[in-house]
Amino acid sequence: MAVRSEGDCCCRRRLLLAVLFSALRSSTATTHWIVTEDGKIQQQVDSPLNLKHPHDLVVFMRQEATVDYLKELEKHLVAQKIHIEENEDRDTGLEQRHYKEDSDCIKAKVPLGDLDLYDGTYISLESKDISPEEYIDSKTPLPTDLQMPDCTKIIELPFSIHAFQHLRGIQERINLTAPVLSKEDPIFVSLSRRLGRSIEEIGHRINAALLKNTSSWVLYNLASFYWRMKNEPYHVVECVIRALHFSPRQHKDIALMNLANVLHRAHFSADAAILVHAALDVSTDFLTSHYTLGNIYAMLGEYNHSVLCYDQALLITPGFEHALKRKHAVLCQQKLEQKLEAQHRSLQRTLNELKEYQRQHDNYLRQQELLEKHKVMQDQQLLRNIIHETQMAKETQLGNHQICRWINKQQILYCQWDRPVRYTRGDLFDAVEHVQFGDDSSTSNMMPVEMRFAANLTWSSMKQQYPTPPAIRSVLNVWGKDFSNYSEVLWPKRLDCMRTYPTLPTAADLPTYFLPPEYKGFSVRSLLTPSENQERDVTDHPPDCSSVVDIHNNEKLYQIVKELENRSDLKSGVPDHHAKQALSSHLNIIEDQIGKVISQAIEKQIAPMWLLLNEAGLYWRAVGNTTSALACLKRALNVVPEHYMDIPLVNLANLLIHIHLHQDAAVLLQKALTINSTEPLTLLSLGNAYLALKNVSAALQAFRTAMERTTRCPDCDNNLKLIRCLQFYPFLYNITSSKCAESHCYSSQKDVLTHEHQKYYADPEGIVKSSEERVIKELSKSPGDSTVDSSPSDVKSEFLY
């Protein structure tokens, strides 16, 4: 009995092993399973641990560590973004609110910048008990040729220790300039009319007196008053130097105050402050000195010193309106600058935090890219899940079914519309690239189905038994437009892209665009096209934008365009046929008349000038005159309202794309996106610019964003086929890269391309000539059109799922 029991055990073990091996041969596996909250073990479909090489333990461990790191980094990024948004200073009305609420601003009534801080002052000779009439002969008859008191001709004075000639303003006196004096400047009453009936007559008598007395400090001061009234700073300085040289110490303040006023108005305010301080040492006119010094310190931004000087002037003369008003304006400006500096520090701190956030975010994207390198593609994960579900459905014998055709050379499963589908894992399905449901989707309902295979079932009988798909519809509906011409289930196909775009298009092959004002609600055609009862009045010359005044409201944009005008590589003479097509379809005008009509409209100003200049720029762009087009668009940018500025910006950028200045075009298009980020034409133009610069990843991002926009865009389909080719078949254009980071090295680009070449590019001409056209034609036939059953050589396998 013992022997028999041992033999039974051995047989049972062998039977168990045979069952296990049989199960292993027929089973399929996935690389990531999870335990759900209710205790069930199920497959995780879209999992980062679903690897291309699940047998590689080292890659699996690195992938798991990267997943954990990304989760923590994502939490940190979210917290950091919330912190930045909560602490960001969004106070854009700080300055206006300060002027309205601050007590000193209210008392000053106007900002400091609106006050005249060059208010002229002087110390009169009469305040020193000196009468100018005693030094000038006012009774001698005047000659017809009146002379001016040129102090340099009276006496030569190369150097004087009293003249502060170490100051830079005095050293550069030959180059001094000064703003125009107002008629209310106090200096105009410094010379008594008793000395002469006009200023020229007084100057002549001063000159005559100086010729008789070449060392009179009184006469030199009078001469400096004369030249101040003439607004000639160089002659003022020369006369003051001689007045200082000959003046007694107690009277030097007259010349020092004169010189300080001249240097202050010539923007040598620091030198002027030194001279006024020197005058305070000897002067008895403290009101004039402190008031002048307060103005100088206010101009220098030394607000505390300025307020002290105004206070001293107010102590001497309480209620002195000029000093009181300027004091409050200085205090108002000082507090505003303190608030602006605090806001600047806050914004700088936010900027640093944003840079750190961007650095962390870039790191997050790099890690995410590393994660995706070893992860199975999403459509392959989906297919694996479908295969698993199919196997489960086969075992449980549940659900419904449908017919799918396996097209081997195209590596496509073609299935019915809106019907659940399942697949059996087998040799034929190892190379499935795309699951096609009569739409551009690669997904279907996940329902268990009954798995039965009818070996003697023909394709014709299947088509009679099961309904055909509904009428084929467009797979594209973007920019508010149904592209009904593209009715193929998968458009464009790989081979179509290989024929049309075997390589990335060159810059010259990329289309340019025109952003019409009609997108903003302007009807340029109705403005330029007269009604039936109106006779068209045209000029005999094309538009000349140089006749329009070239103002510049936006200094930064003006400088950018100004630099473009001076570019040595600015090409001209090449017409833009895309612009010509846009011009013809845009305006209902005979081609020969377009330029003349636009010119007449500019001369009569029948519409907002920026609209007309924008049309003139399109005209010259179509003709091929780059210089004239640039001049028109530059002036359009200068006068266009800010919320419409994206129109001339985009059109100027497309002009630059046409003449191969793609980097400059990208700068302008980025500016246009800050004004209007919903315009697809702007994004398509930016994508073309990046594509011409060989920045394919940035171009693809711009194209993707353009496809997401829902704004109407009738003129956006020029690039549509290229965009879809780049999105669907990136390996056609080697849009891939190899990266090694943080000891994570992956297969080289050469290896990847070799694999993809075997997968996608095997015998493309053979595919073109044989399989694709014949099979697609077969697929498009209705059940009534087919009378002959397909053989296994035509359609590799037919399955019932």
Secondary structure, DSSP 8 states (H G I E B T S, - for coil): -HHHHHHHHHHHHHHHHHHHHHHHHH----S-EEE-TTS-EEE-SS-TT-BSSTT-HHHHHHHHHHHHHHHHHHHHHHHHHHHHHHH----TTHHHHHHHH-HHHHHH-S-GGGS-TT------SGGGT--GGGTS--SS---SS-----HHHH---S--TTTTTTSHHHHTGGG-------TT-GGGGSS-GGG-SSHHHHHHHHHHHHHH-TT-HHHHHHHHHHHHHTT-HHHHHHHHHHHHHHS-GGGHHHHHHHHHHHHHHTT-HHHHHHHHHHHHHH-S-HHHHHHHHHHHHHHHT-HHHHHHHHHHHHHHSTT-HHHHHHHHHHHHHHHHHHHHHHHHHHHHHHHHHHHHHHHHHHHHHHHHHHHHHHB--HHHHHHHHHHHHHHHHHHHT-S---EEEEETTTTEEEE-TT-------SGGGGG--EEE-SSS--------------TT--HHHHHHHS--------S-EETTEE-TT--SSSSS-HHHHHHH-SS---GGGS------GGGGT--HHHHHS--TTS-----SS---GGGS----S-HHHHHHHHHHHT-TT---S---HHHHHHHHHHS-S-GGGHHHHHHHHHHHT-S-HHHHHHHHHHHHHHHT-HHHHHHHHHHHHHHS-GGGTHHHHHHHHHHHHHTT-HHHHHHHHHHHHHH-TT-HHHHHHHHHHHHHTT-HHHHHHHHHHHHH--S--TT-GGGHHHHHHHHH-GGGGT-----EETTEE---HHHHHHHHHHHH-SSHHHIIIIIHHHHHHHHH--GGG--S---TTTSSEEEE-
